[in-house]
């Protein structure tokens, strides 16, 4: 078995470079919270969802220290304690703080995934854990801000992959080696945040539409359309937040005033959070995917994996439109002709994630050349000029 190491950004393919969360020295602003309460580690969803959505992480949550403390909670507290935020973090979240405007922070995992690609007699394995740092009013459970965190581990295994190996993979990705892993990533991102009692305008994805070609693609790969809509919205929101260094509103299907998000904590408690309605609403239309062979020789074949989407942004009641552009991206994958089976699904997902990443980067630094190749050129560039004003209002 060959260990390729931890990476805090997606980089499965050389052409699919993803940017991690922007970090900067922590500085208090006038509205910064002076006393922040620690709520702990949680999984998104209720107890009945955990086994299906987080089969491996949920098992880790059952492990305890000799003192009976959940191991994952014990390790996270230690990493947060060493993050440089002890000047305003309070670990005793006591009930008398309710009704007094206490601001709390939770570390919530919202995606666990392991994907494979078979090359000759070996398997390339990509494991992902995604989550968010959730800032909320402890009394009302209203979310004030969310900041995404993502980690990935790539490995290669000869032969079959066992359940025990998968469990160990997620364990390594959670606790990490050399200070890396999900818990370390949570603590590191937490140390950079200026956590406030109030933020500016909210922004988030409110709807995802799958056109017929996208639906046919999902059916062909045996994927659930409803779950995939959520995944696309989550990816877009997280990349938007990471690339622009702004908070975002976590997506819930059918976003509306009073939308809820449930999280189950390692301590056994379960909270239902109220999500604010975005002041800036993002509508995504997934138009489809396409695979085209570009070149081939006796050793390799080059394939382009195309993803197609439309992005629209409006105000809170959809009366003002700020952006409405088509975007696409063609990622190139060179495949050995000896490969027994190519995992097209995984490569298409990396293509889509790269499209989302590059599109959100255009919000802050529109690139005429990129927009001419992958969007509607001058029209898209002109529309994107208004995005800086929106970004400034969300901070």
Residue pairs with C-beta under 8 A, 6 or more apart in sequence:
1 155
1 156
1 157
1 158
2 155
2 156
3 155
4 153
4 154
4 155
4 156
5 153
5 154
6 151
6 152
6 153
6 173
6 176
6 177
6 178
6 180
6 181
7 151
7 152
7 153
7 154
8 20
8 150
8 151
8 152
8 180
8 185
9 17
9 18
9 19
9 20
9 150
9 152
10 16
10 18
10 128
10 150
10 152
10 350
10 353
10 357
11 17
11 18
11 152
12 126
12 152
12 154
12 346
12 347
12 350
13 331
13 333
13 347
13 350
15 331
15 332
15 354
16 331
16 350
16 351
16 353
16 354
17 354
18 239
18 353
18 354
18 357
19 242
19 243
19 357
19 361
20 150
20 242
21 147
21 148
21 149
21 189
21 192
21 241
21 242
21 245
22 242
22 243
22 244
22 245
23 188
23 189
23 192
24 192
24 245
25 192
26 84
26 85
26 191
26 192
26 193
26 194
27 194
28 194
29 194
29 196
31 196
31 197
31 198
32 194
32 195
32 196
33 88
33 103
33 195
33 196
33 197
34 88
35 88
35 90
35 102
35 103
36 85
36 88
36 89
36 90
36 103
36 104
36 105
36 195
37 89
37 90
37 93
37 97
37 102
37 103
37 104
37 105
37 138
38 77
38 80
38 89
38 90
38 91
38 93
38 104
38 105
39 93
39 104
39 105
39 106
39 136
39 138
39 265
39 271
40 73
40 76
40 77
40 93
40 106
40 107
40 265
40 266
40 267
41 61
41 70
41 72
41 73
41 76
41 106
41 107
41 109
41 265
41 266
42 106
42 107
42 108
42 109
42 263
42 264
42 265
42 266
42 271
43 49
43 50
43 53
43 54
43 57
43 58
43 61
43 108
43 109
43 110
43 263
43 264
44 53
44 108
44 109
44 110
44 261
44 262
44 263
45 53
45 262
45 263
45 264
46 262
46 264
46 270
47 264
47 270
50 58
50 264
51 58
53 112
54 109
54 112
55 112
56 112
56 166
56 167
56 170
56 171
57 109
57 112
57 129
57 170
57 174
59 167
60 71
60 72
60 170
60 171
60 174
61 70
61 72
61 266
62 70
63 70
63 71
63 72
64 70
64 71
65 71
65 74
70 266
70 267
72 174
72 183
72 266
73 266
73 267
75 175
75 183
76 107
76 183
76 186
76 187
77 91
79 183
79 184
79 186
79 187
80 89
80 186
80 187
80 190
81 89
82 187
83 187
83 188
83 190
83 191
84 191
85 190
85 191
89 105
93 102
93 104
93 138
97 138
97 139
98 138
98 139
99 139
100 139
101 137
101 139
101 197
102 137
102 138
102 139
103 135
103 136
103 137
103 138
103 144
103 195
103 197
104 135
104 136
104 137
104 138
105 133
105 134
105 135
105 136
105 190
105 195
106 133
106 134
106 136
106 263
106 265
106 271
107 131
107 133
107 134
107 186
107 190
108 131
108 132
108 133
108 134
108 263
109 129
109 130
109 131
109 182
110 130
110 131
110 132
110 234
110 250
111 128
111 129
111 130
111 131
111 231
111 234
112 128
112 129
112 170
113 127
113 128
114 125
114 126
114 127
114 128
114 166
114 169
114 170
115 125
115 126
115 127
115 128
115 343
115 345
115 346
115 349
116 123
116 124
116 125
116 126
116 161
116 343
116 346
117 123
117 124
117 126
117 342
117 343
117 346
118 124
118 339
118 340
118 341
118 343
119 336
119 339
119 340
120 336
120 338
120 339
120 340
121 158
121 159
122 156
122 157
122 158
122 159
123 156
123 157
123 159
123 161
124 154
124 155
124 156
125 154
125 155
125 156
125 157
125 161
125 169
126 152
126 153
126 154
126 346
127 152
127 153
127 154
127 155
127 169
127 170
127 173
128 150
128 151
128 152
129 150
129 151
129 152
129 170
129 173
129 174
129 182
130 148
130 149
130 150
130 151
130 234
130 238
131 148
131 149
131 150
131 182
131 186
132 146
132 147
132 148
132 149
132 238
132 250
133 146
133 147
133 148
133 149
133 186
133 189
133 190
133 193
134 143
134 145
134 146
134 250
134 263
134 273
135 143
135 144
135 145
135 146
135 147
135 195
135 247
136 142
136 143
136 144
136 273
137 144
140 274
141 271
141 272
141 273
141 274
142 273
142 274
142 276
143 249
143 250
143 261
143 273
143 274
143 275
143 276
144 196
144 197
144 198
144 199
144 247
145 195
145 196
145 199
145 247
146 241
146 247
146 248
146 249
146 250
147 189
147 193
147 241
147 247
147 248
148 237
148 238
148 241
148 242
148 248
149 182
149 185
149 186
149 189
150 185
150 238
151 173
151 176
151 180
151 181
151 182
151 185
152 173
153 169
153 172
153 173
155 169
157 165
172 181
173 181
173 182
174 181
174 182
174 183
175 181
175 183
176 182
176 183
176 184
199 247
199 394
199 395
200 392
200 393
200 394
200 395
201 279
201 280
201 390
201 393
201 394
202 247
202 248
202 249
202 276
202 277
202 278
202 279
202 280
202 394
203 240
203 246
203 248
203 249
203 278
203 279
203 280
203 282
203 390
203 394
204 237
204 248
204 249
204 250
204 251
204 255
204 278
204 280
204 281
204 282
205 233
205 236
205 237
205 251
205 255
205 282
205 283
205 284
206 251
206 255
206 278
206 281
206 282
206 283
207 255
207 281
207 283
207 284
208 229
208 230
208 232
208 233
208 283
208 284
208 285
208 286
209 283
209 284
209 285
209 286
210 218
210 225
210 228
210 229
210 285
210 286
211 285
211 286
211 287
211 288
213 287
213 288
213 289
214 286
214 287
214 288
214 289
215 225
216 288
217 288
217 289
217 348
218 224
218 225
218 228
221 345
223 345
226 253
229 253
230 251
230 253
232 284
232 286
232 352
232 356
233 251
233 284
234 250
234 251
235 352
235 353
235 356
236 282
236 284
236 356
236 360
237 248
237 249
237 250
237 251
237 282
238 248
239 353
239 356
239 357
239 360
240 246
240 248
240 282
240 360
240 363
241 247
241 248
243 357
243 360
243 361
243 363
243 364
244 360
244 363
244 364
244 391
246 391
246 394
246 395
247 394
249 255
249 275
249 276
249 277
249 278
250 261
250 275
252 259
252 260
252 261
252 275
255 275
255 277
255 278
255 281
256 277
257 277
258 274
259 274
259 275
259 277
260 272
260 273
260 274
260 275
261 272
261 273
261 275
262 270
262 271
262 272
262 273
263 270
263 271
263 273
264 270
265 271
277 316
278 316
279 315
279 316
279 393
279 394
280 313
280 314
280 315
280 316
280 322
280 390
280 394
281 313
281 314
281 315
281 316
281 318
282 311
282 312
282 313
283 311
283 312
283 313
283 314
284 309
284 310
284 311
284 312
285 309
285 310
285 312
286 308
286 309
287 308
287 309
287 310
287 326
288 308
289 305
289 306
289 307
289 308
289 348
289 351
289 352
290 305
290 306
290 308
291 303
291 304
291 305
291 306
291 344
291 348
292 303
292 304
292 306
292 330
293 301
293 302
293 303
293 304
294 302
294 303
294 304
294 332
295 301
295 302
296 302
296 337
298 337
299 336
299 337
300 334
300 335
300 336
300 337
301 334
301 335
301 337
302 332
302 333
302 334
302 335
303 332
303 333
303 334
303 335
304 330
304 331
304 332
304 333
305 330
305 331
305 332
305 333
305 344
305 347
305 348
305 350
305 351
306 328
306 329
306 330
306 331
306 351
307 328
307 329
307 331
307 348
307 351
307 352
307 354
307 355
308 326
308 327
308 328
309 326
309 327
309 328
309 352
309 355
309 356
309 359
310 324
310 325
310 326
310 327
311 323
311 324
311 325
311 327
311 359
312 321
312 323
312 324
313 321
313 322
313 323
313 324
313 390
314 320
314 321
314 322
315 322
322 383
322 386
322 387
322 390
323 383
323 384
323 386
323 387
324 383
325 375
325 376
325 379
325 380
325 383
325 384
326 375
326 376
327 355
327 359
327 374
327 375
327 380
328 355
328 374
328 375
329 351
329 352
329 354
329 355
329 358
329 374
330 351
331 347
331 350
331 351
331 354
333 342
333 347
335 342
355 374
358 370
358 374
362 370
362 371
362 375
362 380
362 384
363 384
363 387
363 391
364 387
364 388
364 391
366 380
366 381
366 384
366 385
366 387
368 377
368 378
368 381
371 377
371 380
371 381
371 384
372 378
